[in-house]
Amino acid sequence: MDVLITPEPTEVEREAILRALALERGEPQVPPAWWRAGLQAEAGDEDGYATTSPRRQSRGATRA
């Protein structure tokens, strides 16, 4: 879709605006590039499962 937006937004802003317009029209949503890149990076994990940061080993401060 050709859209003229003034003043010219950054690429990130333009993508957000176009996604919002597509949502208003009821078009199916495609995840943004940064989301797909993150999923592809996690897919390379050795066990095939996406992971988050490692769990903390301690529960925090304790009383003396």
NORTATA-V312424 format. One record per backbone hydrogen bond with DSSP energy under -0.5 kcal/mol. CO is the residue of the C=O (numbers start at 1). NH is the residue of the N-H. If there is no record, write none. Layout:
BEGIN
co,nh
CO,NH
CO,NH
END
This chain:
BEGIN
co,nh
1,3
3,5
10,14
11,15
12,16
13,17
14,18
15,19
16,20
17,21
18,22
19,23
20,24
21,25
22,26
22,27
23,26
32,35
32,36
33,37
34,38
35,39
36,40
37,41
38,42
39,43
40,44
41,44
42,45
45,48
END
